[in-house]
């Protein structure tokens, strides 16, 4: 149910720019997906491996340059 007249033929300048850019550079979406995969799509965390790594860490002295004599 429409309450007012809506213009369905209007396309913003930014939308026009994006469609033209995608038409001129069809590989741009693949590059975006590859960039996203590098930064955001991570492998699941292995909780057992993470626990073992934390347990195997050597405790550091509070003051590193002080020697025990």
N, C-alpha and C positions, 0 to 999 in steps of 0.2 A: 504494500500500500504506500503510495507516494503522497507526501503532504505538500510538496512544492515542485515546481518545474526544475528539473535538473538537466544541466547541459552534459550530454554524454560525448559530445564531439570535441570537447576542450582537452588539449594536451599541453602540459606545461613545457616551458623552455628546457628545464632540466631533464624531463623525460625524453624530449626530442634529442637532446645532447647524448643521453645514455644510449638510446637506441641506435643513433648514428655511430657512436663510438664502438658499440658491439658489432655493428655491421662491418665497420672498417677493420676491426681487429677481432676476428672470431676466436682467437686463442686466448683472449684476455680472461675468460671465465676459468679456463684450465689453469692459468697462472695463479689466479686467485685461490683456487682449490688447493694447488700445490703449496702456496704460501700459508694457507690455513693449516694444512697438514703438518708443516714444519713447526708452527708455533703452538697449535692448540690440540691437535689430535695425537694424544699420547697413548702409549701402550698401558694396559692395566697394571696396577702396582701389585707386585708379589709381596704379600704381607710377611711371609716366612723369611724371605731373603732380606727384607727391610729390617726385621727384628734381629736377625743374625748380624747384619752390618752394624746396628746400633750397639749390640752386646760386645762386638769385637773391637770397638774403639778403645784406644788407650786414653786414660784420663790425663788431662793436662794439669800441670801445677798452676796454682793461682797466680804466681809471679814467675814467668817463664825463665827469666835470666838469673834467678837465684839458684845456686847449686846447693845440694844437700851435703853438708860437711859434718 
